[in-house]
Amino acid sequence: MAPPPPDPTPALLALLATTLTALAHSTALLAPTATLPTPATPLAAPPNPLHVLRDAAALTKAHTTKISLLAITAPFTPSALRKVVAELAATCLPAMLSAVHICAQQHTTWGELMQSEVQARVRRVLRELQLLLEEVRALASGQAHGARGGRDSLSSAGVVWEACDALVELAALGVAGLAVQKAEEWRATLRDAIEELREWAEGEDMETEGHDELLDEGDEGVEGDREGLLEEIFNAANSLPKERVELKVLVGVAEGKLKRVVLLYNALIKRRLRTFAGGEGSVERLDKTMGCLRRIPHLVDELASCFYDLDEAQAEAMLERCTSEAKRAALVMELGWSAEKREDEFTAWSHKWLDAIG
């Protein structure tokens, strides 16, 4: 009688351990605060990294689908899983990391904006793959589906798919499309901040915000204190005190200037970001502008905090920082993208905008 074939489970567990260690290491290297190591031998003629990511993402989706189906289908087949995991580790993961390095190597072509976005989106794929393979390892070790809590292998595969779709999207967006996408997100955040500040200054919804439905007007000890104590507490937190006339004037000034900043976002998106086509020195200009547009919503949040703290001096200083960033973006993009950097419609508009914002 022939001896039984060796158990394939230990080999699968060993491969999973190696792959998970590699994923954890790569995820750490791609952290925003980490320094990406420079390859010893940069590629002489590297391919388009966005195309590499698109193809690697498609292949990763195919492999994760196989892994999740094999994981949930009885009987559990360690040998089949080991084959798919090995292919994933040998093809998709190195390709994604290569694309990250190509973006860094060709910095003047892809720029800081795309490089950081590629790094973040690849990192998300690797992190989600870790969760999927950890679930597979638990199953290979004899645990039931979902025994570790959280997602099962099928749900984990779905999240990997979403992360891979984000990589595929980069190839469709390109540098210009990504810049437009980010600028539109920051513009929306800025608009929300302006609206919240306006509502605070005008004291909207204070009747409901300052009213506690658990307290009735006839309750003992409520009637005498309600108008004084509760109004003082809620109004201080949720609206501009009526006696702070000068601060209210400053809020109006800030609102007007910030609305002009939103107009700048609109103009830059239409006249500069959508028309970006690359070229010598263009990416550097784009990165400088995007840096300004990214910082402005954060500065506006700080500006709002100064107002909520009723700190007029700090609010005035922060407003100046906000407008300075916006002016910097307008000046960087004053001229067109052509080699001659000619004046165009946006140039004339930006001059009027600079005069208007003061």
N, C-alpha and C positions, 0 to 999 in steps of 0.2 A: 504493500500500500504506500502510495507516494505521500511524502510529508506535506502538510498544509503550507500554502504560500505564506511568505512573511507578511506580517501586519504592516500595511502602508501608512498607518496613522502616525508613528514616530517620525517618518520622513516628512509628512505634511506639517507636523508641529515644528520640526526643525526649520523648515523653509519659512513658515509663518513667523517664527521668532526672528530669523535673519531679516526678513522683509520689514517687519514692524520696527526693528532697530534702525534700519536704513531710512524708513519713513520718518521716524522721530528725529533722527539726525538732520535730515533734509528740511523738515518743518522748522527746526530750530534755526538753521542757517538762513531761512527765508523770512525770519521774524523782522519786523520793521526796524528794530534797534540793532540787528546783527549786521556784520560786515560780510558781504558776499565774497568768498574767496575767488581769486583770479585763476583761471585755468592755466596750467603750465604751458600748454601749446594751443594758443587761440587758433580757431579755424581760419584758413587763408581766404576762402570764399564761402562764408556761412550762408545758409538758406534764409528765407524770410522766417523769422521766429514765430510770427503770428500764424503762418501756415503750418509750421511744425506743431504748434499748440493745437490748432484745429484738428489736424490728423491724429495726434496723440490722444486728444480728448474723445474723438469718435471711437478709437480703438479701446480706450479705457471704459467707455460706456458699454461696449460689446462684452468686454471681459467681466465687468462687474455684473452684468445681466446673467452671464453664465454662472458666476460664483454664487449669486443669490439663489438662482434656480437649483443648482446642485446642493446648496446648503439646506433648502427646505424640502427637497424631494427625497422620499425614502426609497431604497435604503441609502444611508449616508455613504458616499463613495470618496474616500480620502485620495485615492490615486488620481481620479478625474479632477478633483479640486487642486491637487498639487500641480498638475500640468497647467491649468489656467493661471494660477497664482504665479508660477514660474515665468510664464509668457508675459504677464503683466509687469513683473519686476524687471524683466530683461529688456523690454521694449518701451513701454509707455513712460515709466518713471524716468529713465535716462533721457528720453526725448524731451520731456517737460523741463528737466533741469538744464539741458543744453539750450533750450529756447531762452531760459532766464539768463544764462551766461552770454548768449548772443546779443540780447538787448543791452546788457552791460558793456559788452565789447564794442558794439556799434552805438555808443551813446549819442553821437552827433546825428545819427539817423533817427533813432527812436525816442531819445530824450528821457528826462527824469519822470515825466508824467506816465508814459507808457511803461517804463521800466518798473516803477513802483506798483503799477496796476497789475502787470504780468506777475510780479513777485507775489502780490497779495492773493491773486486768483489761483495761482498754482499752489500756494500754501494751503488754501482752502481745500483744493482737491486732495492733496496729500493727507490733510487732517481727517477728511471724511473717509478716505480709504483706510486709514488706521482704524477707525471705528468699525468699519465693515469687516476687516480682517480680524479684529479682536473678537467680534461675534463668531466668525468662522472658527477661530481657535477655541472658543468656549464650547462650540458644538463638537469639535474634534476631541475635546477633552471629556465629553460625555454629558455636558450640561444641556438642559432643555432650551428650546427657543425662548428668548427673552428672559432667561434665568438671571442674567446680570442686571436686569432692569433697563429702562430706556428703549431704544429702537431694536427691532429684530433685523435680520440680514436683508430682508426685502425692503424694509423702510430705509435702511442705511444705503442700499444700492440706489434708491430713488434720490436721496440727498446727494450722492456722488454724481448722479446724472445732472442735477441742477448745477453743481459746481463745474462740471465739464461743459455744460451749455454756456456758462459765463466765459469760458475760455474760447469757445467757438465764436461767441459774440465779438470778441476782440478782433478777430480776423475780418469780420464784416465792418466793424467800426473804423479801424485804422486810427492813426493819431488824431486826425481832425474830428472824427466821430466821437472818440473818447473825450476829447476836449469839450465838445459841445455838450455831451452827456453830463460831464462833471459840472460845467458852468451852469447848466439848467438846474441841476440839483442844488447847487449853492445859492442860485437866485431864488429858488422856492423857499429855502431856509431863511434867506434874508427877508423875503416878503412876509413870512410868518412872524418873524421877530418884529417887524415894523407894525404889523397888525396888533400883536400883543402889547407893544409899547403904547400904541394909540388907545387901546381899550383901558390900559392902566391909567393913562393920563386923563381920560374922560370919565373914569369911574363907572364903566358899564357893568351891569348885572350886580351892582352892589346890594340891591334890595334883597336878592335871593342869596347872594354869597354871605351877607351879614346876618341872615335870619336862621336861627336854629329851630327846626321844626319840632324838636323834642321839648322846647320850652313854650309854654302857653302864656299869653299876655296876662292871664289872671293868676299865674302861679306865684306863690308867696316868695318874696325876695327878688322877683324878676323885674317887676314893673319899674321900680325906682332906679335900678342899676343899668337896665338894658340900653337905654339911649346913650348913656355915657360910656360905660366900660366896654361893651361889645362893639359899639361903633368905633371907638378909639382903636381897639385891637384889630378889627377886620379892615378898617380903612387904611391903617398904617401899612398893612401887609399887601392889600389888593388894589389900592388906588392912590393917586397923587393927592396929598392934603390940599384943601382949597386955599389955605393961607400961603402956600408956596408959589406965589404968582410968578416970580422970576424963573423958578424951575420949570413951571408950566410953559413959559415962553421958550425956554431952552429945548423942551421936548418938541415943541412945534418946529423950531429951527432944525433939530435933529431929524424929525420926520421928513421935512422938506429935502434936506440933503441926502438922506438915505433913499428916498424915492428917485432922486437923480442918479444915485449909484445903481439902482435897479435898471434905469434907462441905459446906463453904460453897459451893464451885462447884456441887455437886449441888442445894443448896437455891436458890441464885440462878437457876440454869437453870430449875428447875421453877416457882418462885414469882414470879420477877421478869422474867426474859428472855422466857420463853414467853408471858407475859401482857402484854408491852409493846404499847401501842396508840397511842403518840404523845401529842400534846397539849402545851400550853405548859409549857416547862421540863423536859419529860420527856427529850428527847434529850440535854440537857446532863448530866442525872443518869446516863443510860445511858453516855455517853462517859466520864464520870469513873470509873464502875465498870469499864468495859471496859479502861480504861487501867491500873487496878490489876490486873485479872485477867491482862492481857497481860504486865505486868512481873514478876509473881510467879515464873513458870517460869525467867526469866533470873536472878532473884535466887537461886533454889534451885540453879541451876547454879554460881553463884559460891559459894554456901554449901558445896556438895559439894567444890569446889576447895579451899576453906579446910580442910575435913576431910582431904582427900587430902594437903595440905601439912602436916598435923598442927599447924595453927595454931589453938589452942583459943580464944584471945581474938578473933581475926577471925571464927571460926565463930560464936561467941556473938553478936557484933555483927551479922553477916549474918542470923542467924536472927531477930533482933529486927526487922531491916528487912523480912524476909519476912512476919512476922506483922503488922507495922504496916500493910503494904499490904493484907493481908486484912481487918484491922479497919476500915480506911478504906472498903473496898468494902461491908462489912456495914453501916456507919453511913450511907453514902450511900443504900443501899437499904432502910434500916430501915422506912420507911413505904411504903404502897401507891402505885399510880400515879394514883389518883383526884385530882381537884382539891383535895379536902380532905386528901389524903395521910393517910388513916386507918390506924390500927393494924390489923394482921390476924395471920394465923397465922404468917407469916414474922417479923413484929415480935417476937412472944413468943419464937420459936425463936432469933432473932439475939441476944437478950439473954442467953439461956442459953449460946449459943455463945461470946459475948464473955467470959463468966465462966469458961468451961471452958478457953479458950485462954490466958488470963492476960495 
